[in-house]
């Protein structure tokens, strides 16, 4: 089954993921935690409901295809280390 990601596409595609289907379950994106551009596409780290699930989404531009990788839950995630001041 091909990974399914629904996105808002404003001035660029994809601009902001809104929802995804992973292993038959629909997840709604609550927040985009990080974005990254790479030579072959664009990636997003997103927090979703239900269960505060975290996913790494990557859109392969040339293939017009999404990759979805679950990365745990927001409860499991460690807070980022802040620089000392």
N, C-alpha and C positions, 0 to 999 in steps of 0.2 A: 504494500500500500504506500502510495506517494505521500510524504509529509505534507500536512496542510497548515498553512499560516495565513491568517487574514490580516491585512495591513491597511493603514491609511496611506494613501499615495498623493501627496501634495505636489510640490515642485519636483520631487524625485520619487523613484520606486525602488525599494520600499522605503517609506519614511518612518513610520511608527507601527510596530506590531500591535494588533488589537486582540487577537485570539489565536489559538492553535488546537489541533487535535493530535493527541499522543496516545498510542495504544488504545484507540477507540473512545477515549475520554476527551471531552471538550474542556479547555482551560481558557479563562478570560485573563488577559494581561492587565494587572493592576498598576504596574509601574515598570519603566525601563530603567534599570540600574546602571547600565553602561552601554556605550556604542563604540564600535571600532570599524575602521576601514582597512581593508587588506587588498593586495593586487587583484584578487579573484572575486571580491565581493564585500559585503558589509555584514557585521555581526552585532547582535544585541544580547545582553544578559537581562532577562525579564523575571519579574515576580508575578505569579499567577494565583488565581483562586480556581478551584478549592485548594485548601491545605497549605497556602503560602509556598507553593511549589516554585522552584527556580529552574529555568531552562536557558541554555545557550542556543540561540538561533543564529544560523548563518545562511545568507542568501548568496548563492553562486550565480553571478551575473551572466556569464557566458552560457551556462546550462539552463538558466531560468528555473532554478530548483532550490528548495530549502533543505537544510540539514537541521535536525532537532536533537539536542543532547540534554537529558535531564541532569541537573547538578545538585539535587537534594532539595531541602526546604530552607526557607528564610530562618527558621528556628535553629537549624543546624549550622548556618553560616556564621563564620567568625567575623566580628567587626573589623573594619580596616584599621591598620596601625597608623596613627597620626604622628607627624613629625614633632619632635620636642621643640619647645620654644624657650 
